[in-house]
Amino acid sequence: MGRFIYDTMANSVDIDDRTLAHLRIVVMNKLRRTEAFMFDVEVGDGSGRRSFWMHPSVPIQFHFFGSRQPRINRAWVEDLMQVASGPNGLTITPEPAEDSAPAPSDQPAG
């Protein structure tokens, strides 16, 4: 279980390391483009939801408790990027299955 920290420890939310790794990529890409957006997340203790206005001027941290980098699901990153660019901002969506079959153009001619 990792932790997303917004400005100070008082503004933090516990998030699974795998999910947090995907969120980090999305947030990093949005802020690198200086795109501010809302990030809405359920609080792990069941006490409701928290909304964070993500802006490049606010310090954020992604604290991972696990020692290994999770494998990144590109389809999930793309889905989260699309959601983050929508009118409701970034929310955690279910992880889609990775497409393990090569695209038809990648298969050798038979």
VENJOZI-V650907 format. One record per helix or strand of 2 or more residues. SS is the DSSP state (@ for helix, = for strand). FROM is the first residue (numbers start at 0). LEN is the number of residues. Records with the same first field share a line. If there is no record, write none. Layout:
# VENJOZI-V650907
SS: FROM-LEN + FROM-LEN
This chain:
# VENJOZI-V650907
=: 1-5 + 11-4 + 36-6 + 48-6 + 59-4
@: 16-16 + 73-11 + 103-3
